Amino acid sequence: MASPLPIEVDCATVQQKLADKADFKFIDCREASEYATCQIAGAELWPMSGLAARLAELEPHRDREVIVHCHHGGRSLRVANWLRQNGFPNARSMAGGIDQWSADIDPTVPRY
């Protein structure tokens, strides 16, 4: 059996995966008000507060890489760990969150 992917992935790797149209599910676990402020193209809003209720919707992605991001990386790390505990072995957190993305990848993304 292959070793699990590291729980965290850096912004540059996520950017490359998006550019390569890699096969992964990209989730923004911030709240709707934060998403309204700024977002990363390709990420779907699945607020952490409602994720447990939507777990069945993720079922088709159980064997895919699922990358989660938030504001700074704390919530997404909790979500990635929770997803792993619930049978999603390839769940990962984007280290530094959208704030790091703005600093390193796309300065047009507003910081807050």
Chimera marker file (.cmm) of the C-alpha trace (Angstrom):
<marker_set name="trace">
<marker id="1" x="0.000" y="0.000" z="0.000" r="1" g="1" b="0" radius="0.5"/>
<marker id="2" x="1.276" y="3.459" z="-0.865" r="1" g="1" b="0" radius="0.5"/>
<marker id="3" x="2.255" y="5.804" z="1.924" r="1" g="1" b="0" radius="0.5"/>
<marker id="4" x="-0.309" y="8.495" z="2.630" r="1" g="1" b="0" radius="0.5"/>
<marker id="5" x="0.379" y="11.932" z="1.237" r="1" g="1" b="0" radius="0.5"/>
<marker id="6" x="1.738" y="14.473" z="3.727" r="1" g="1" b="0" radius="0.5"/>
<marker id="7" x="-1.135" y="16.212" z="5.530" r="1" g="1" b="0" radius="0.5"/>
<marker id="8" x="0.031" y="19.655" z="4.349" r="1" g="1" b="0" radius="0.5"/>
<marker id="9" x="0.784" y="20.897" z="0.850" r="1" g="1" b="0" radius="0.5"/>
<marker id="10" x="2.327" y="24.271" z="-0.023" r="1" g="1" b="0" radius="0.5"/>
<marker id="11" x="0.653" y="26.952" z="-2.129" r="1" g="1" b="0" radius="0.5"/>
<marker id="12" x="3.098" y="26.603" z="-5.030" r="1" g="1" b="0" radius="0.5"/>
<marker id="13" x="2.261" y="22.897" z="-5.359" r="1" g="1" b="0" radius="0.5"/>
<marker id="14" x="-1.469" y="23.667" z="-5.363" r="1" g="1" b="0" radius="0.5"/>
<marker id="15" x="-0.934" y="26.376" z="-7.997" r="1" g="1" b="0" radius="0.5"/>
<marker id="16" x="0.941" y="23.855" z="-10.172" r="1" g="1" b="0" radius="0.5"/>
<marker id="17" x="-1.802" y="21.254" z="-9.729" r="1" g="1" b="0" radius="0.5"/>
<marker id="18" x="-4.396" y="23.820" z="-10.831" r="1" g="1" b="0" radius="0.5"/>
<marker id="19" x="-2.259" y="24.811" z="-13.848" r="1" g="1" b="0" radius="0.5"/>
<marker id="20" x="-1.802" y="21.142" z="-14.765" r="1" g="1" b="0" radius="0.5"/>
<marker id="21" x="-5.528" y="20.487" z="-14.359" r="1" g="1" b="0" radius="0.5"/>
<marker id="22" x="-4.579" y="17.701" z="-11.951" r="1" g="1" b="0" radius="0.5"/>
<marker id="23" x="-7.326" y="15.403" z="-10.662" r="1" g="1" b="0" radius="0.5"/>
<marker id="24" x="-8.136" y="16.722" z="-7.191" r="1" g="1" b="0" radius="0.5"/>
<marker id="25" x="-11.015" y="18.287" z="-5.275" r="1" g="1" b="0" radius="0.5"/>
<marker id="26" x="-10.233" y="21.823" z="-4.027" r="1" g="1" b="0" radius="0.5"/>
<marker id="27" x="-12.297" y="22.975" z="-1.046" r="1" g="1" b="0" radius="0.5"/>
<marker id="28" x="-12.428" y="26.366" z="0.672" r="1" g="1" b="0" radius="0.5"/>
<marker id="29" x="-13.602" y="25.701" z="4.248" r="1" g="1" b="0" radius="0.5"/>
<marker id="30" x="-13.959" y="29.363" z="5.239" r="1" g="1" b="0" radius="0.5"/>
<marker id="31" x="-17.348" y="30.933" z="5.897" r="1" g="1" b="0" radius="0.5"/>
<marker id="32" x="-19.434" y="32.575" z="3.155" r="1" g="1" b="0" radius="0.5"/>
<marker id="33" x="-18.599" y="36.089" z="4.368" r="1" g="1" b="0" radius="0.5"/>
<marker id="34" x="-14.870" y="35.353" z="4.011" r="1" g="1" b="0" radius="0.5"/>
<marker id="35" x="-15.415" y="33.779" z="0.592" r="1" g="1" b="0" radius="0.5"/>
<marker id="36" x="-17.241" y="36.953" z="-0.486" r="1" g="1" b="0" radius="0.5"/>
<marker id="37" x="-14.085" y="38.937" z="0.378" r="1" g="1" b="0" radius="0.5"/>
<marker id="38" x="-11.755" y="36.817" z="-1.773" r="1" g="1" b="0" radius="0.5"/>
<marker id="39" x="-11.390" y="33.368" z="-3.257" r="1" g="1" b="0" radius="0.5"/>
<marker id="40" x="-9.040" y="31.181" z="-5.269" r="1" g="1" b="0" radius="0.5"/>
<marker id="41" x="-10.365" y="30.218" z="-8.699" r="1" g="1" b="0" radius="0.5"/>
<marker id="42" x="-11.170" y="26.519" z="-8.749" r="1" g="1" b="0" radius="0.5"/>
<marker id="43" x="-11.908" y="26.178" z="-5.033" r="1" g="1" b="0" radius="0.5"/>
<marker id="44" x="-15.469" y="25.325" z="-3.987" r="1" g="1" b="0" radius="0.5"/>
<marker id="45" x="-16.943" y="26.841" z="-0.824" r="1" g="1" b="0" radius="0.5"/>
<marker id="46" x="-17.716" y="24.160" z="1.776" r="1" g="1" b="0" radius="0.5"/>
<marker id="47" x="-17.759" y="26.016" z="5.121" r="1" g="1" b="0" radius="0.5"/>
<marker id="48" x="-16.237" y="24.015" z="7.976" r="1" g="1" b="0" radius="0.5"/>
<marker id="49" x="-19.371" y="24.721" z="10.042" r="1" g="1" b="0" radius="0.5"/>
<marker id="50" x="-21.494" y="22.644" z="7.646" r="1" g="1" b="0" radius="0.5"/>
<marker id="51" x="-19.012" y="20.095" z="6.347" r="1" g="1" b="0" radius="0.5"/>
<marker id="52" x="-20.142" y="17.161" z="8.494" r="1" g="1" b="0" radius="0.5"/>
<marker id="53" x="-23.682" y="17.496" z="7.112" r="1" g="1" b="0" radius="0.5"/>
<marker id="54" x="-22.325" y="17.397" z="3.552" r="1" g="1" b="0" radius="0.5"/>
<marker id="55" x="-19.920" y="14.473" z="3.956" r="1" g="1" b="0" radius="0.5"/>
<marker id="56" x="-22.046" y="12.228" z="1.715" r="1" g="1" b="0" radius="0.5"/>
<marker id="57" x="-21.547" y="14.718" z="-1.140" r="1" g="1" b="0" radius="0.5"/>
<marker id="58" x="-17.809" y="14.084" z="-0.902" r="1" g="1" b="0" radius="0.5"/>
<marker id="59" x="-18.215" y="10.314" z="-1.201" r="1" g="1" b="0" radius="0.5"/>
<marker id="60" x="-17.389" y="10.227" z="-4.950" r="1" g="1" b="0" radius="0.5"/>
<marker id="61" x="-14.033" y="11.854" z="-4.098" r="1" g="1" b="0" radius="0.5"/>
<marker id="62" x="-13.023" y="9.373" z="-1.370" r="1" g="1" b="0" radius="0.5"/>
<marker id="63" x="-10.042" y="8.035" z="-3.345" r="1" g="1" b="0" radius="0.5"/>
<marker id="64" x="-9.002" y="11.348" z="-4.903" r="1" g="1" b="0" radius="0.5"/>
<marker id="65" x="-6.736" y="13.952" z="-3.448" r="1" g="1" b="0" radius="0.5"/>
<marker id="66" x="-8.852" y="16.507" z="-1.565" r="1" g="1" b="0" radius="0.5"/>
<marker id="67" x="-7.062" y="19.785" z="-0.803" r="1" g="1" b="0" radius="0.5"/>
<marker id="68" x="-8.676" y="22.107" z="1.729" r="1" g="1" b="0" radius="0.5"/>
<marker id="69" x="-7.780" y="25.736" z="2.361" r="1" g="1" b="0" radius="0.5"/>
<marker id="70" x="-8.919" y="28.398" z="4.815" r="1" g="1" b="0" radius="0.5"/>
<marker id="71" x="-7.597" y="31.815" z="5.886" r="1" g="1" b="0" radius="0.5"/>
<marker id="72" x="-4.251" y="30.865" z="7.489" r="1" g="1" b="0" radius="0.5"/>
<marker id="73" x="-4.231" y="27.048" z="7.467" r="1" g="1" b="0" radius="0.5"/>
<marker id="74" x="-5.553" y="26.186" z="10.934" r="1" g="1" b="0" radius="0.5"/>
<marker id="75" x="-9.140" y="25.285" z="10.059" r="1" g="1" b="0" radius="0.5"/>
<marker id="76" x="-8.115" y="23.486" z="6.889" r="1" g="1" b="0" radius="0.5"/>
<marker id="77" x="-5.648" y="21.348" z="8.852" r="1" g="1" b="0" radius="0.5"/>
<marker id="78" x="-8.445" y="20.393" z="11.258" r="1" g="1" b="0" radius="0.5"/>
<marker id="79" x="-10.750" y="19.608" z="8.319" r="1" g="1" b="0" radius="0.5"/>
<marker id="80" x="-8.087" y="17.537" z="6.534" r="1" g="1" b="0" radius="0.5"/>
<marker id="81" x="-7.437" y="15.523" z="9.698" r="1" g="1" b="0" radius="0.5"/>
<marker id="82" x="-11.178" y="15.039" z="10.211" r="1" g="1" b="0" radius="0.5"/>
<marker id="83" x="-11.621" y="13.909" z="6.605" r="1" g="1" b="0" radius="0.5"/>
<marker id="84" x="-8.772" y="11.417" z="7.009" r="1" g="1" b="0" radius="0.5"/>
<marker id="85" x="-10.453" y="10.057" z="10.139" r="1" g="1" b="0" radius="0.5"/>
<marker id="86" x="-13.641" y="9.672" z="8.087" r="1" g="1" b="0" radius="0.5"/>
<marker id="87" x="-12.122" y="7.626" z="5.286" r="1" g="1" b="0" radius="0.5"/>
<marker id="88" x="-10.530" y="10.207" z="2.985" r="1" g="1" b="0" radius="0.5"/>
<marker id="89" x="-6.852" y="9.175" z="3.133" r="1" g="1" b="0" radius="0.5"/>
<marker id="90" x="-5.730" y="11.759" z="0.578" r="1" g="1" b="0" radius="0.5"/>
<marker id="91" x="-7.199" y="14.809" z="2.335" r="1" g="1" b="0" radius="0.5"/>
<marker id="92" x="-4.638" y="17.594" z="2.689" r="1" g="1" b="0" radius="0.5"/>
<marker id="93" x="-4.439" y="21.139" z="4.001" r="1" g="1" b="0" radius="0.5"/>
<marker id="94" x="-2.944" y="24.007" z="2.008" r="1" g="1" b="0" radius="0.5"/>
<marker id="95" x="-0.359" y="25.412" z="4.418" r="1" g="1" b="0" radius="0.5"/>
<marker id="96" x="-0.734" y="29.129" z="5.101" r="1" g="1" b="0" radius="0.5"/>
<marker id="97" x="-4.198" y="29.328" z="3.566" r="1" g="1" b="0" radius="0.5"/>
<marker id="98" x="-5.448" y="32.018" z="1.242" r="1" g="1" b="0" radius="0.5"/>
<marker id="99" x="-3.322" y="34.588" z="3.094" r="1" g="1" b="0" radius="0.5"/>
<marker id="100" x="-0.149" y="32.725" z="2.055" r="1" g="1" b="0" radius="0.5"/>
<marker id="101" x="-1.593" y="32.312" z="-1.456" r="1" g="1" b="0" radius="0.5"/>
<marker id="102" x="-1.981" y="36.095" z="-1.685" r="1" g="1" b="0" radius="0.5"/>
<marker id="103" x="1.564" y="36.680" z="-0.406" r="1" g="1" b="0" radius="0.5"/>
<marker id="104" x="3.308" y="34.043" z="-2.556" r="1" g="1" b="0" radius="0.5"/>
<marker id="105" x="1.149" y="33.322" z="-5.616" r="1" g="1" b="0" radius="0.5"/>
<marker id="106" x="-1.421" y="35.988" z="-6.450" r="1" g="1" b="0" radius="0.5"/>
<marker id="107" x="-1.114" y="39.452" z="-4.871" r="1" g="1" b="0" radius="0.5"/>
<marker id="108" x="-4.434" y="40.469" z="-6.474" r="1" g="1" b="0" radius="0.5"/>
<marker id="109" x="-6.215" y="38.262" z="-3.901" r="1" g="1" b="0" radius="0.5"/>
<marker id="110" x="-7.154" y="40.654" z="-1.083" r="1" g="1" b="0" radius="0.5"/>
<marker id="111" x="-5.637" y="39.991" z="2.333" r="1" g="1" b="0" radius="0.5"/>
<marker id="112" x="-7.792" y="40.456" z="5.421" r="1" g="1" b="0" radius="0.5"/>
<link id1="1" id2="2" r="1" g="1" b="0" radius="0.2"/>
<link id1="2" id2="3" r="1" g="1" b="0" radius="0.2"/>
<link id1="3" id2="4" r="1" g="1" b="0" radius="0.2"/>
<link id1="4" id2="5" r="1" g="1" b="0" radius="0.2"/>
<link id1="5" id2="6" r="1" g="1" b="0" radius="0.2"/>
<link id1="6" id2="7" r="1" g="1" b="0" radius="0.2"/>
<link id1="7" id2="8" r="1" g="1" b="0" radius="0.2"/>
<link id1="8" id2="9" r="1" g="1" b="0" radius="0.2"/>
<link id1="9" id2="10" r="1" g="1" b="0" radius="0.2"/>
<link id1="10" id2="11" r="1" g="1" b="0" radius="0.2"/>
<link id1="11" id2="12" r="1" g="1" b="0" radius="0.2"/>
<link id1="12" id2="13" r="1" g="1" b="0" radius="0.2"/>
<link id1="13" id2="14" r="1" g="1" b="0" radius="0.2"/>
<link id1="14" id2="15" r="1" g="1" b="0" radius="0.2"/>
<link id1="15" id2="16" r="1" g="1" b="0" radius="0.2"/>
<link id1="16" id2="17" r="1" g="1" b="0" radius="0.2"/>
<link id1="17" id2="18" r="1" g="1" b="0" radius="0.2"/>
<link id1="18" id2="19" r="1" g="1" b="0" radius="0.2"/>
<link id1="19" id2="20" r="1" g="1" b="0" radius="0.2"/>
<link id1="20" id2="21" r="1" g="1" b="0" radius="0.2"/>
<link id1="21" id2="22" r="1" g="1" b="0" radius="0.2"/>
<link id1="22" id2="23" r="1" g="1" b="0" radius="0.2"/>
<link id1="23" id2="24" r="1" g="1" b="0" radius="0.2"/>
<link id1="24" id2="25" r="1" g="1" b="0" radius="0.2"/>
<link id1="25" id2="26" r="1" g="1" b="0" radius="0.2"/>
<link id1="26" id2="27" r="1" g="1" b="0" radius="0.2"/>
<link id1="27" id2="28" r="1" g="1" b="0" radius="0.2"/>
<link id1="28" id2="29" r="1" g="1" b="0" radius="0.2"/>
<link id1="29" id2="30" r="1" g="1" b="0" radius="0.2"/>
<link id1="30" id2="31" r="1" g="1" b="0" radius="0.2"/>
<link id1="31" id2="32" r="1" g="1" b="0" radius="0.2"/>
<link id1="32" id2="33" r="1" g="1" b="0" radius="0.2"/>
<link id1="33" id2="34" r="1" g="1" b="0" radius="0.2"/>
<link id1="34" id2="35" r="1" g="1" b="0" radius="0.2"/>
<link id1="35" id2="36" r="1" g="1" b="0" radius="0.2"/>
<link id1="36" id2="37" r="1" g="1" b="0" radius="0.2"/>
<link id1="37" id2="38" r="1" g="1" b="0" radius="0.2"/>
<link id1="38" id2="39" r="1" g="1" b="0" radius="0.2"/>
<link id1="39" id2="40" r="1" g="1" b="0" radius="0.2"/>
<link id1="40" id2="41" r="1" g="1" b="0" radius="0.2"/>
<link id1="41" id2="42" r="1" g="1" b="0" radius="0.2"/>
<link id1="42" id2="43" r="1" g="1" b="0" radius="0.2"/>
<link id1="43" id2="44" r="1" g="1" b="0" radius="0.2"/>
<link id1="44" id2="45" r="1" g="1" b="0" radius="0.2"/>
<link id1="45" id2="46" r="1" g="1" b="0" radius="0.2"/>
<link id1="46" id2="47" r="1" g="1" b="0" radius="0.2"/>
<link id1="47" id2="48" r="1" g="1" b="0" radius="0.2"/>
<link id1="48" id2="49" r="1" g="1" b="0" radius="0.2"/>
<link id1="49" id2="50" r="1" g="1" b="0" radius="0.2"/>
<link id1="50" id2="51" r="1" g="1" b="0" radius="0.2"/>
<link id1="51" id2="52" r="1" g="1" b="0" radius="0.2"/>
<link id1="52" id2="53" r="1" g="1" b="0" radius="0.2"/>
<link id1="53" id2="54" r="1" g="1" b="0" radius="0.2"/>
<link id1="54" id2="55" r="1" g="1" b="0" radius="0.2"/>
<link id1="55" id2="56" r="1" g="1" b="0" radius="0.2"/>
<link id1="56" id2="57" r="1" g="1" b="0" radius="0.2"/>
<link id1="57" id2="58" r="1" g="1" b="0" radius="0.2"/>
<link id1="58" id2="59" r="1" g="1" b="0" radius="0.2"/>
<link id1="59" id2="60" r="1" g="1" b="0" radius="0.2"/>
<link id1="60" id2="61" r="1" g="1" b="0" radius="0.2"/>
<link id1="61" id2="62" r="1" g="1" b="0" radius="0.2"/>
<link id1="62" id2="63" r="1" g="1" b="0" radius="0.2"/>
<link id1="63" id2="64" r="1" g="1" b="0" radius="0.2"/>
<link id1="64" id2="65" r="1" g="1" b="0" radius="0.2"/>
<link id1="65" id2="66" r="1" g="1" b="0" radius="0.2"/>
<link id1="66" id2="67" r="1" g="1" b="0" radius="0.2"/>
<link id1="67" id2="68" r="1" g="1" b="0" radius="0.2"/>
<link id1="68" id2="69" r="1" g="1" b="0" radius="0.2"/>
<link id1="69" id2="70" r="1" g="1" b="0" radius="0.2"/>
<link id1="70" id2="71" r="1" g="1" b="0" radius="0.2"/>
<link id1="71" id2="72" r="1" g="1" b="0" radius="0.2"/>
<link id1="72" id2="73" r="1" g="1" b="0" radius="0.2"/>
<link id1="73" id2="74" r="1" g="1" b="0" radius="0.2"/>
<link id1="74" id2="75" r="1" g="1" b="0" radius="0.2"/>
<link id1="75" id2="76" r="1" g="1" b="0" radius="0.2"/>
<link id1="76" id2="77" r="1" g="1" b="0" radius="0.2"/>
<link id1="77" id2="78" r="1" g="1" b="0" radius="0.2"/>
<link id1="78" id2="79" r="1" g="1" b="0" radius="0.2"/>
<link id1="79" id2="80" r="1" g="1" b="0" radius="0.2"/>
<link id1="80" id2="81" r="1" g="1" b="0" radius="0.2"/>
<link id1="81" id2="82" r="1" g="1" b="0" radius="0.2"/>
<link id1="82" id2="83" r="1" g="1" b="0" radius="0.2"/>
<link id1="83" id2="84" r="1" g="1" b="0" radius="0.2"/>
<link id1="84" id2="85" r="1" g="1" b="0" radius="0.2"/>
<link id1="85" id2="86" r="1" g="1" b="0" radius="0.2"/>
<link id1="86" id2="87" r="1" g="1" b="0" radius="0.2"/>
<link id1="87" id2="88" r="1" g="1" b="0" radius="0.2"/>
<link id1="88" id2="89" r="1" g="1" b="0" radius="0.2"/>
<link id1="89" id2="90" r="1" g="1" b="0" radius="0.2"/>
<link id1="90" id2="91" r="1" g="1" b="0" radius="0.2"/>
<link id1="91" id2="92" r="1" g="1" b="0" radius="0.2"/>
<link id1="92" id2="93" r="1" g="1" b="0" radius="0.2"/>
<link id1="93" id2="94" r="1" g="1" b="0" radius="0.2"/>
<link id1="94" id2="95" r="1" g="1" b="0" radius="0.2"/>
<link id1="95" id2="96" r="1" g="1" b="0" radius="0.2"/>
<link id1="96" id2="97" r="1" g="1" b="0" radius="0.2"/>
<link id1="97" id2="98" r="1" g="1" b="0" radius="0.2"/>
<link id1="98" id2="99" r="1" g="1" b="0" radius="0.2"/>
<link id1="99" id2="100" r="1" g="1" b="0" radius="0.2"/>
<link id1="100" id2="101" r="1" g="1" b="0" radius="0.2"/>
<link id1="101" id2="102" r="1" g="1" b="0" radius="0.2"/>
<link id1="102" id2="103" r="1" g="1" b="0" radius="0.2"/>
<link id1="103" id2="104" r="1" g="1" b="0" radius="0.2"/>
<link id1="104" id2="105" r="1" g="1" b="0" radius="0.2"/>
<link id1="105" id2="106" r="1" g="1" b="0" radius="0.2"/>
<link id1="106" id2="107" r="1" g="1" b="0" radius="0.2"/>
<link id1="107" id2="108" r="1" g="1" b="0" radius="0.2"/>
<link id1="108" id2="109" r="1" g="1" b="0" radius="0.2"/>
<link id1="109" id2="110" r="1" g="1" b="0" radius="0.2"/>
<link id1="110" id2="111" r="1" g="1" b="0" radius="0.2"/>
<link id1="111" id2="112" r="1" g="1" b="0" radius="0.2"/>
</marker_set>
